[in-house]
């Protein structure tokens, strides 16, 4: 019997970003300055009210030493999880 297993919760990209900032001892303002973006943008990503675009993924990867795909994959998996929950409701 084949069974599709899915996580009960998928962390938001913002939660991962928040943890990354904490691990580095950075504030949202620090990251905003590095990325030359408004602090509000970083805050909205962390709160989950703003999606990570491909352009933002590139900037995050440059600032944090990750790949852009890391951020776009997090965003896509989170959005798919949310859409799946809405369909199941």
N, CA and C of each residue as an Amber inpcrd file, in Angstrom:
protein
   267
   0.8450000  -1.1810000   0.0000000   0.0000000   0.0000000   0.0000000
   0.8860000   1.2380000   0.0000000   0.6570000   2.1010000  -0.9480000
   1.4190000   3.3420000  -1.0450000   0.6730000   4.4490000  -0.3180000
   1.4260000   5.2000000   0.4560000   0.8040000   6.2680000   1.2340000
   1.6170000   7.5410000   1.0700000   0.9390000   8.6210000   0.7490000
   1.6080000   9.9210000   0.6630000   1.6710000  10.5260000   2.0530000
   2.8670000  10.7060000   2.5330000   3.0420000  11.3280000   3.8300000
   3.4150000  12.7850000   3.6390000   2.7950000  13.6290000   4.4150000
   3.0720000  15.0650000   4.3430000   3.2690000  15.5730000   5.7640000
   4.1470000  16.5400000   5.9220000   4.3450000  17.0810000   7.2620000
   3.0840000  17.7740000   7.7690000   2.8660000  17.6810000   9.0750000
   1.7110000  18.3380000   9.6730000   1.8440000  19.8510000   9.5840000
   3.0750000  20.3140000   9.7010000   3.3370000  21.7490000   9.6130000
   4.5390000  21.9760000   8.7110000   4.4620000  23.0060000   7.9350000
   5.5860000  23.4250000   7.1020000   5.9610000  24.8200000   7.5710000
   7.2210000  25.0150000   7.9610000   7.5940000  26.3480000   8.4530000
   7.5480000  27.3790000   7.3340000   7.1740000  28.5780000   7.7050000
   7.1750000  29.6560000   6.7280000   8.6190000  30.0180000   6.3960000
   8.8560000  30.4950000   5.1900000  10.2030000  30.9760000   4.8670000
  10.6520000  32.0660000   5.8390000   9.6950000  32.8620000   6.3000000
  10.0120000  33.9160000   7.2560000  10.5280000  33.3710000   8.5730000
   9.9910000  32.2360000   9.0050000  10.4620000  31.6040000  10.2480000
  11.9080000  31.1390000  10.0840000  12.2120000  30.5740000   8.9360000
  13.5800000  30.1410000   8.6550000  14.5070000  31.3510000   8.6050000
  14.0490000  32.4200000   7.9560000  14.8510000  33.6380000   7.8630000
  15.0800000  34.2300000   9.2540000  14.0530000  34.2390000  10.0700000
  14.1780000  34.7580000  11.4320000  15.2120000  33.9630000  12.2310000
  15.1720000  32.6520000  12.1020000  16.1450000  31.7940000  12.7990000
  17.5590000  32.0450000  12.2910000  17.6730000  32.2730000  10.9920000
  18.9910000  32.5500000  10.4010000  19.5490000  33.8630000  10.9350000
  18.7130000  34.8690000  11.0200000  19.1610000  36.1490000  11.5670000
  19.5870000  35.9900000  13.0250000  18.7960000  35.2630000  13.7890000
  19.1130000  35.0370000  15.2030000  20.4510000  34.3190000  15.3460000
  20.6780000  33.3120000  14.5290000  21.9250000  32.5520000  14.5970000
  23.1440000  33.4240000  14.2900000  22.9420000  34.4250000  13.4410000
  24.0370000  35.3210000  13.0670000  24.1560000  36.5320000  13.9880000
  23.1720000  36.7000000  14.8570000  23.1680000  37.8820000  15.7180000
  22.8110000  39.1490000  14.9680000  22.0620000  38.9940000  13.8680000
  21.6580000  40.1300000  13.0460000  20.2400000  40.5340000  13.3860000
  19.9420000  41.7990000  13.1850000  18.5780000  42.2930000  13.2870000
  17.9850000  42.3580000  11.8800000  16.6860000  42.5950000  11.8330000
  16.0520000  42.8030000  10.5300000  16.6530000  44.0230000   9.8430000
  16.9720000  45.0230000  10.6270000  17.5800000  46.2350000  10.0780000
  18.9470000  45.9310000   9.4660000  19.7330000  45.0750000  10.1340000
  21.0420000  44.6950000   9.5850000  20.8770000  44.0760000   8.2000000
  19.9600000  43.1190000   8.0900000  19.7510000  42.4570000   6.8010000
  19.2300000  43.4390000   5.7630000  18.3150000  44.3000000   6.1650000
  17.7760000  45.2940000   5.2340000  18.8860000  46.1770000   4.6860000
  19.8100000  46.5720000   5.5430000  20.9220000  47.4140000   5.0920000
  21.8390000  46.6510000   4.1380000  22.1100000  45.3960000   4.4560000
  22.9660000  44.5720000   3.5880000  22.3250000  44.4100000   2.2120000
  21.0150000  44.1920000   2.1960000  20.2960000  43.9670000   0.9470000
  19.8660000  45.2600000   0.2670000  20.0670000  46.3810000   0.9350000
  19.6110000  47.6770000   0.4320000  18.1150000  47.6540000   0.1470000
  17.3770000  47.1450000   1.1360000  15.9190000  47.0600000   1.0780000
  15.3400000  47.7400000   2.3060000  14.0890000  48.1550000   2.2540000
  13.4510000  48.7110000   3.4520000  13.3020000  47.6320000   4.5300000
  13.4050000  48.0440000   5.7740000  13.2130000  47.1120000   6.8910000
  11.8210000  46.4980000   6.8090000  10.8580000  47.2690000   6.3600000
   9.4850000  46.7890000   6.2380000   9.4090000  45.5440000   5.3490000
  10.1890000  45.4960000   4.2870000  10.1930000  44.3370000   3.3970000
  10.6430000  43.0910000   4.1450000  11.7290000  43.2110000   4.8910000
  12.2460000  42.0710000   5.6560000  11.2180000  41.6440000   6.6950000
  10.6130000  42.6180000   7.3660000   9.6140000  42.3220000   8.3780000
   8.4080000  41.6110000   7.7800000   7.9740000  42.0320000   6.6110000
   6.8220000  41.4090000   5.9590000   7.1310000  39.9710000   5.5360000
   8.3500000  39.7110000   5.1080000   8.7490000  38.3380000   4.7740000
   8.7200000  37.4890000   6.0350000   9.2800000  38.0090000   7.1100000
   9.3320000  37.2540000   8.3640000   7.9230000  36.9890000   8.8970000
   7.0340000  37.9570000   8.7800000   5.6470000  37.7800000   9.2500000
   4.8350000  36.8880000   8.3130000   5.3160000  36.6750000   7.1010000
   4.6040000  35.8370000   6.1460000   3.6050000  36.5760000   5.2930000
   3.6030000  37.9050000   5.3760000   2.6550000  38.6730000   4.5690000
   3.2210000  39.0390000   3.1940000   4.5030000  38.7670000   2.9850000
   5.1420000  39.0490000   1.6970000   5.8620000  37.7850000   1.2300000
   5.6160000  37.4030000  -0.0080000   6.2700000  36.2270000  -0.5650000
   7.6890000  36.5600000  -1.0090000   8.5100000  35.5480000  -1.0380000
   9.8830000  35.7050000  -1.5230000   9.8600000  35.5420000  -3.0370000
  10.1740000  36.6140000  -3.7330000  10.2310000  36.5940000  -5.1940000
  11.5930000  36.0410000  -5.6310000  11.7380000  35.6790000  -6.8900000
  13.0540000  35.2430000  -7.3600000  14.1420000  36.2980000  -7.1310000
  13.7850000  37.5600000  -7.3220000  14.7750000  38.6270000  -7.1170000
  15.1960000  38.7040000  -5.6500000  14.2210000  38.6010000  -4.7550000
  14.5270000  38.6210000  -3.3230000  15.3290000  37.3950000  -2.9320000
  15.0250000  36.2520000  -3.5260000  15.7750000  35.0250000  -3.2490000
  17.2510000  35.1950000  -3.6110000  17.5000000  35.8560000  -4.7180000
  18.8910000  36.1080000  -5.1270000  19.5730000  37.0180000  -4.1130000
  18.8810000  38.0640000  -3.6940000  19.4660000  38.9910000  -2.7240000
  19.6990000  38.3210000  -1.3700000  18.7450000  37.4990000  -0.9300000
  18.9290000  36.7640000   0.3240000  20.1170000  35.8160000   0.2300000
  20.2420000  35.1440000  -0.9110000  21.3470000  34.2010000  -1.0750000
  22.6920000  34.9090000  -1.0350000  22.7640000  36.0850000  -1.6280000
  24.0150000  36.8510000  -1.6040000  24.3280000  37.3450000  -0.2020000
  23.3150000  37.7720000   0.5240000  23.5180000  38.2970000   1.8730000
  23.8510000  37.2050000   2.8760000  23.2790000  36.0140000   2.6740000
  23.3930000  34.9580000   3.6750000  24.2960000  33.8000000   3.2700000
  24.7980000  33.8290000   2.0390000  25.6830000  32.7500000   1.5930000
  24.9540000  31.4430000   1.3400000  23.7200000  31.5500000   0.8940000
  22.9290000  30.3710000   0.5420000  22.6850000  30.4010000  -0.9630000
  21.8790000  29.4710000  -1.4390000  21.5270000  29.5130000  -2.8600000
  20.1620000  30.1680000  -3.0130000  19.9180000  30.7990000  -4.1600000
  18.5810000  31.3500000  -4.4040000  17.5210000  30.2510000  -4.3870000
  17.8960000  29.0700000  -4.8570000  16.9580000  27.9470000  -4.8980000
  16.4770000  27.5580000  -3.5030000  17.3450000  27.7030000  -2.5170000
  16.9590000  27.4100000  -1.1340000  15.7190000  28.2260000  -0.7680000
  15.7520000  29.5160000  -1.0490000  14.6510000  30.4100000  -0.6730000
  13.4280000  30.2140000  -1.5580000  13.6280000  30.0150000  -2.8560000
  12.4620000  29.8020000  -3.7310000  11.8000000  28.4610000  -3.4210000
  12.6000000  27.4470000  -3.0900000  12.0230000  26.1490000  -2.7240000
  11.2370000  26.2360000  -1.4200000  11.7790000  26.9430000  -0.4330000
  11.0320000  27.1380000   0.8200000   9.6900000  27.8120000   0.5540000
   9.7180000  28.8480000  -0.2430000   8.5000000  29.5920000  -0.5620000
   7.5030000  28.6990000  -1.2940000   7.9790000  27.9770000  -2.3020000
   7.0830000  27.1240000  -3.0880000   6.4830000  26.0100000  -2.2330000
   7.2920000  25.3700000  -1.4090000   6.7790000  24.2920000  -0.5560000
   5.7580000  24.8130000   0.4360000   6.0180000  25.9750000   0.9870000
   5.0670000  26.5610000   1.9280000   3.7530000  26.8930000   1.2290000
   3.8210000  27.5200000   0.0630000   2.6030000  27.8990000  -0.6620000
   1.8180000  26.6640000  -1.1090000   2.5140000  25.6050000  -1.5220000
   1.8330000  24.3630000  -1.8920000   1.1400000  23.7460000  -0.6840000
   1.8060000  23.7860000   0.4510000   1.2240000  23.2480000   1.6840000
  -0.0610000  24.0050000   2.0320000  -0.0070000  25.3180000   1.9660000
  -1.1830000  26.1490000   2.2700000  -2.3090000  25.8580000   1.2730000
  -1.9730000  25.7830000  -0.0030000  -2.9970000  25.5120000  -1.0270000
  -3.6300000  24.1370000  -0.8100000  -2.8180000  23.1520000  -0.4500000
  -3.3350000  21.8120000  -0.1910000  -4.2840000  21.7910000   0.9880000
  -3.9570000  22.5440000   2.0160000  -4.8410000  22.6070000   3.1860000
  -6.1570000  23.2820000   2.8390000  -6.0990000  24.3070000   1.9810000
  -7.3330000  24.9950000   1.5770000  -8.2270000  24.0940000   0.7370000
  -7.6240000  23.2790000  -0.1090000  -8.3950000  22.3570000  -0.9610000
  -9.0460000  21.2680000  -0.1050000  -8.3050000  20.7910000   0.8940000
  -8.8140000  19.7390000   1.7750000  -9.9160000  20.2270000   2.7130000
  -9.9910000  21.5370000   2.8820000 -10.9880000  22.0860000   3.8320000
 -12.3780000  22.0720000   3.2660000
